[in-house]
């Protein structure tokens, strides 16, 4: 966390606790502590480095402290409307992904990855948990965290122009790119009785949070037909 932002912990905590409340206790224990870390996204960091040199570089290094997987959050917390919905959705979905398994990211729609600063390296992550059944579970957990988080997820799924989306304009490498089809499935589950969905997920938790479990298998267990995916153009390709 950057100095001076300590009061924001009180804004994050209800969202984090709400996500964890939807996870089986044994699974939450296996996942270990949830680390929420403030990050300056690559685009903003590059811009600030160009303007402020070493000072911005040091701030970026502080923001990326720690080698373990984290739930990233920005330096601004929305106060109302769209900004509030996006910050809730970003934090809730990143926490859910952290609990379910090691973070991974389908590539952004353009196929381009943020460029690291000179001298640093970036490993190509595996496409998980932004795809398949585990992504639906994570997004459903996130949407249940608060009405604001649900609104942010619904907005991004509805407005997505390609097969995947992320919850920040200045995306950090620890942010997840989620499949739009997975997002539609999660929103469909919100329309079903929460207790019924929770019971099914908890009984089949290890199966449904496995990277190999498909949307079709999740649909069989829940008695829900998986939604169709977005239109795929030849130059963009599938999200997952």
Protein Blocks (a to p, Z undefined) as FASTA:
>chain_A
ZZhilmmmmmmmmmmmmmmmmpcfklmmmnopadddddddfklmmmmmmmnommmmmmmm
mmmgcjbdcddddfbdcfbhjllmmmmmmmmmmmmmmmnpccdddddfkopacdddehia
cddddddfkgcjklmmmmmmmmmmpmklmmmmmmmmmmpmblbdcfbfbdcfkbccddfk
lmmmmmmmmmpcfklmmmmmmmmmmmmmpfklcfklmmmmnopacdddddddfklopaZZ
